[in-house]
């Protein structure tokens, strides 16, 4: 019996999908607990690439129960198209369940996400414009529509009319945007509700029962630690809790169920959207990492910002998530770029050196990285099958990261396929 959590430790896109997929192959239940289709997991399996946004990666295994918890915000249109895509490739989804408490991303949330970003001008957050923030806003304002409502046409129509009228006023009168045709939307979403209905079940109960029955459970994280609404680089964050603790709240289980928390990081750092990034590389090395590492968003296609590995960030993640182990991905991307730099601390503008990630943007402002240099490597490591086969410089790099962040590195990724993970 084991319940593992896989969490992103940087600003997302750490390759969680691959680690999750490996662990999903050993799990009987896979649970997603927060975020929505702002996430994008790319899983490469047997040479086939799957891009998943909402549906847990365990879906590729026919006997794995895949659960979408109450803390998720679900865009039904996108969800249905993801279902269709899987069905078209022969993947069955009978083992998929969605909690009736999960909130629905409505068209006005998407419209308002776009309008409010536009209104912010240069101070925009750089959201994925998937309506995530506005959906969570309504959830906490207690006026959201939930999956239960969506699959009950009368309830849905009534709530959608009342809320929709108010949202249209905000869209048109506050932002000068175009009103949503509420009746047409109700008709469209009622059809999605019919498709979703067979998938609705109590995920808290299903997860508890699976644990009681001694099943292996995997909680797959979406987004990442520095995008957490409280412990990330606020306000350049998402609107949920992508931390290990968020998993418990978002799926409706107690923290004592969790046996192992694995954080995923890249061997360097990337970020999409706006916000601070102390080790960002605005040079040829940054471009090379972006091109070699294919650092373009799965969800939006945006080029990702790239930079050196930042041990200050990972130490923060080790602490706020209580990590038991770390998976380091994409080590292969660093081949041939010469000396490798690792940020071990920050210089503050008032001449101090700090080792803990500052809690505010103001505290981070003007901080510059203190780098340690490590020998690089030129070998193609993508064919390595064992950790021991890695060149000495790679092993030295990994082992130094381990010391700096204070957490055991349990896996090292050397390529996109799930076979290209070296377990330690
Ligand atoms: P939102 O989640 O769409 O509101 O976007 C807020 C911030 O989180 C933006 O900077 C997004 O680029 C970022 N973000 C949201 N989801 C992900 C993800 O899965 N990977 C990386 N960045 C993300």
Boltz pocket constraint, residues with backbone or C-beta under 6 A from the ligand:
constraints:
  - pocket:
      binder: B
      contacts: [[A, 11], [A, 12], [A, 13], [A, 38], [A, 39], [A, 40], [A, 125], [A, 126], [A, 127], [A, 128], [A, 129], [A, 130], [A, 131], [A, 132], [A, 133], [A, 222], [A, 223], [A, 227], [A, 236], [A, 237], [A, 238], [A, 239], [A, 272], [A, 273], [A, 274]]
      max_distance: 6.0
